[in-house]
Amino acid sequence: MYSALTVAAVLAASAVPREETIQDERVACAGPPEDLDGDGVPDLACITRRGDQEPQRVVVVLSSSPAQVALDVPILGCPRCGGSLGLSVEIEAVPGMLNVRERGGSREEWTRGVSLAYRAGTFHVVGESYTVLDRTSRAEVELGTSYEDGVARSHRILRPASGGETATAAWLDIYATAGGGESRDPPLSHPHILETVIDRADYVIEGDASWSNADDLSFVIRAESAGSEIRIGLDVKDDDVQVAGTADRPHGDRVELWWDRGGDPWTGSFEPKLAPNPKTTEGVSMELLPAGKVRMTRIFPGNRAQPGVLASWKRTSSGYALDIRAARHLFEGPADRFDREGSDTLANVTVIVRDVDAGKVREKAMGSSKLEHRGAPFEMGWLHLRRPEPAGQLRPGRARDR
């Protein structure tokens, strides 16, 4: 904890003359102070505490407004989650940005991090990270998400204990809004991402030699969680839509949806799950047929009844739009994982769009995840599903079950 002398020195260097602006107990302050709002003068940023039962808070006082607090929000974990290692926090300032980290644990040491940037008069989350290290075996899992240009790009890295090959995965997160298009807005949540755009060459997972640009093949995903139903809408940009069902076109463009209900996509020893599990993994294909119909085919596992997934499609000026409806319980399981704030259920999901312009043998495929092993939970990305509210507590204006 910073001493009164240290706090006074930080305040003096930051050109914030009134220490009483921050009245909480100081846990740590960023030093040396940096200019956070771009006015050329250093500002004051601290991790504070309001009591033993309260979480740490990020508090910022800008030199341009020294009499008021510019940011005052809870951040990171709970006050009693430090384990035998205890709970430690640190805050670092760089021009225009704050990096906050929290550490704790026992046998497994964990580190959570959040990066905040000052933009358009307020602070925004631009990155999050989470790392767990097994202090005995030295095996490690690392997760990270960056929020730039309205897209959440995530990665996970598993470093095995035995010095074996490191496993990596990368994907674009998909966020399901609440029914009626509402989106949650708790303090320091991820930015409001209402759609996920997949239009980069590095997400072409097959046929990259025949992919030219986003007009050739790309897509946008929008998801909505309304009661017991999940709707996933895709706007596919395709310069030559192929429809199956005729003698000269036995195969058409199609979309694959893969998901896994097995919780963490790695084992307790931080080994990646690189093969689909018949007990938890599902894969379906939706092929375009005439008159807006879809041929639904189970890809994996092949010996089960068709899951409760419905779909329809229509042409658009730039390609086609596919509407998918599914029961929410298909994506949830006993080992559900939740996001850092505990408000979203995280489901292992990936979407693949297949384009047969070049023929069945040389078709192109673009995915929301950078897949190497088809149906591998480890390589699937996160679909963020807002946790349903108790009956009778729906907010005004929220769509009820359809």
N, C-alpha and C positions, 0 to 999 in steps of 0.2 A: 504494500500500500504506500502511496506517495505521502511523504511528510508535508506538514504545512509549509515548510520552507520551499520544498520542491514545487508544490502547487502554486505558491506565490511567484516562483521563478517562471513557471510555465505561463501563468497569467500575464506577467509582465512582458514576456517575449511575444505573446500572442496579441498584444495591444488590446486586451479585454480588461478594463480597469476594475471591474466589480466582481470580486470573488463570490459575493453573496448571490449572484445570479444562479450558481449551482449550489444548492444547499444540501444535497445528498452526501452520504458517506462516499468518499472517493476510493475506488478500487485501483484504478490506474488511469493515467492520462497520456495521451499521445505526445511523445517528445522525440526530437524537437517538433514544435508546432509547425504546421504548414498552412498555406493559403488554400482553403477548401471551396470558396465561392468565387474565386477569380478576381477579387478586387485588389490584389497585390499585397494584402496584409495578412499575416498568420492568424489562424483562428484556434479556439480551444475545443478539444474533443476529449471526453473522458468516459470510462466505464464506471458507473456508480451503483450504489446499493441503497435501498430504503428500509432494509430490515433483513433479518436472517431468513425469513420465510419468503422473501421476494426475489425474483430473478434479477440478474444484472440488467442494467439499462445503458443505452448509448445516449449520452447527452452532449449536445454541441451548442456552443455560443459563438456566433460570428462576430468578428470585430466591427462589422458594419452596423450591428444592432446589439451592443453589449448589455443592454438592460433586459433582454428577453432570451429565452431558450429557443434555438432554431430547430432542434430535434431532441425528442425525449420519448424513447420507446423501449419496451422490453426486447431483449435479443438473446438468442442462443438458448442454453438449457436451463434446467431447474436448479434451485439452490442446493439440493441435497444429492446431486447426481455425480459427485466427484469420486465416489468409491474410496478405496484405500489410498489412492494417489492424491486425493483432495482435488478441489476445483480451482483451476488457475485461469486467468484471462489476461489478454494483452491487446492493446490497440496501437495501430501504426497509422500515421498520416503521411500521405504523399500529396503533391499538388492536385486538388480536385477530387481526392478519394480517401476513404477510410477503410482499413482492413482490420477486422476484429476476429480474434481466435479464442477458443475455449478448450481446455484440456482436462481430462480426468480419466477414471478407470481403475481397474485392479489388475487382473492378469492381462486383460486387453486394455491397452491405452488408446483412447479415442481423441480425435481433434476435430472440432467443428469450426468452420470459418465462414464469414460473410464479408463481401466487399460492397461498399456503398459509394456512389458517385453523386456529386451535386450537379443537377441539371434542371434547367427551366425553373429555378427558384425553390427546389426541394431536393431531398435525398432519395435516391433510387437504389434498389438492390441490382447489382450488375454481375454478381457471381456468388456461388455457394460451393462449399466443399465439405467432405466428410471422410476421415481416414481412421481405420482401426488397425492397430498393430498388436499381434500376439507376442507378448514380451518374452514368452518361453521359446516358441518355435521361430519367431521373427517373420512369420507369414503376415501378409498385409493386404488389405483391400482399400482402394482409394476411389472415391466418387467425386465428381465435380460437374457443375452446370454454369455456363456463362449465358447471360441474357444480353444479346446485342441485336439491333435491327429487328426487334419484335419476334425473335426466335430463341428458343431455349435449346442450346447445344450441350449435350451431356456426354460423359465418358465414365467408364469404370476400368480399373486396372487391378488385377490380382497378381501378387508376387508370392509364389509358393515358398514354403519353409525349406524345402530341400535344395534350393538353388536352381530349380527347374525353370522351364520356359515361362516367361511372364505372359499372361493372357490379357487382352485389351478388347474393349467394345466401345462403339460410338453411335449415337442416335440423336434424333430430334424429339423432344418431349411433346406429348399431345395432352391438352387440357380440356376436360369436359366442363362446359359452363353449366350452371344450374338451369332448370327448366325455365323457359321464357327468356333465355339469353342473359340472365343475371350472372355476375361474376363476383366472387368474394373479394373483400378488400381489407384484410387485417393488417396491422402495422408490419411493415418490412416484409410483406409477402413477395412472391415472385411478381414480376410485372403482369398486367392483364394481357394474356396471350389468347386471343379468341380464335386464332387459326394457326396452323403449322404449314409452312410452305416448303416443299421439297423440290428444288429446281437446280441443284448443284451437281456437277459431274461426279463428285466423289460419293454420291448416293446412288449412282448407277451400278447395280450389283451384277448385272449380266448384259452382254451385248454392248459394252461401252464403245467398241470400235464403230458401231453403226449409230450411236447417239451423237447428234450434232449440237443441239442447244435446247433451251427450255421450251421452245415452240414445238420441237419434235416430240418431247415427252417430259412432263412435269405434273405435279398435282398439289392441291391444297386440301388439308384435312380440317374439318370442323366437327366437334363432338359436343353432345349435350346429354346430361344425365337428368332424367325427370322421373322421380319415384323409382319404380321397378324396371324402367326401360332405359336403354342407352341407344342414342342415335348417332351414327357416324356418317357424315356427308363428305364426299370427295368431288372436287371439281378438277377434272383431268384435262390438261392441255395436250391434245393429240392431233397432229396435222392430217391423219388418215385413220378414222375410226373404222375398225373391222368388226362386223357383226357375224356371229356363227349361225348355223342352222340352214344353210343352203348347200347344194351339191358342190359348188365351186369354192365354198368357204366352210369347211368342216370345223375350223377353229376361229374363234374371235378373240378380241381383246378381253382381258379379265383382270380381276383384282383378287388378291389373296389376303386373308385376315388370319393371323396367327396370334394365339395368346396362351399363357401358362398361369395356372392358379397355385403354383408351388411356392409362392413367397419369394424369398431371396434367391436370385439365380446363381448362387454359389453354395457350396457345402460349408459345414462348420469349420472345416480345415482350409477355407478360402480357396477351394478348387472350383473352377468354372463348370457349370452344367452345360455341356456342349452337345447333348443329344436330347431330343424331345422325349418326355415321359408320358407313356400312354395313360397314366392315371391323372395327369394334370394338364397336359398339353393338348390343344385343339388347333386344327388348321382347316380352313374352308376356302374354296375357290368360287368366285362369282363371275361367270362368263356372260358376255353381252349376247342377247338373243333379240330377234325382231320384236317390235311393238312394246318396247320397254321392259321386256321380261328378262329374267336372269336364270341361267342354269347353275344351281347351287350344288357343288360337289364337295364331299368331305375328302380332305387330303390326308389328315392324320387325326386320330388313328382310324384305320379303314374298316374296323369291324364294329363300329358303333352306329346307333341311330343318328339321323341328321339332327344337329343341334338347333335350338330355336332361334335361327337367324333368318331374317327376311330381307330382300333387297329389290330395288327397281332402279331403272336408269332412264335418262333422256338425253337427247343431243343438245349441245350448246354451240354457240358461234365459234368456240375455240376447241371443241372436243366433245366431252360428255360429262354428265353429273350422275353420280351413283349415291343412292340413299340406302343406308343399312340400318336395320332395327334389330336389336337383340335384348334378351333379358339380362338384367344387371347381374344376376346370380351366376351366370356363365363365367364371369370374369373374376369372381371372388372365391376365396377358399379359406380353410382354417388357419393358413399361415400368411394371412394378409400382411402386407407391409404398409406403413403409413409415412407420410412426408414429415419434415422436421417440425411443422406446426401442429401435426396431428389432425388436421382438418380434411385431408385428402387420403383416400385409399389408392395405393399405387399398384396397378396391374401390369404384368409383363405383356406387352402388346407390340406387334409390328405389322405394318401394312405394306404390301408389295403390289405395284401396278405393272402389268405385263402387256407389252405392245407387240403385236404380231405382224407389223408392217413388212418386215423382212422375211416372213415365213416362220413356221413353227421351229425350225432348227436354229435360226439365227435371231430369235426374238430378243427384244430389249426388255429389261426389267429395272425398275427404280424402287427403292425401299425407304421407309422412314428410319431404318437402321442399316448400318454397314454390315450386312450379313456375310458370313463365310459358311456357317453351318445352318442349313435350313431348319427352322423350328427349334433352334437352340435357345432356351430361356436366357442364357447368359448374354446373348447378343440382342435380345429384344429390348426395346426401350420402355419407358414408363408412360402409361396412360393414367393421368391424374383424374380420379373420380371423386367428386365431392361426397363426403359421407352424408347419408340421408339423415334428415332431422326427424325427431320423434313425431308420431302422428299428432295432429292438432297444432303443430308449431311451424307450419309453413308460413313464410312471410307473405304479406300482401303482394299480389301480382305474380307470384310464382306459379308456373303451370303445374297442375296436378297430373297424376298418371293418365296417360292417354288410353 
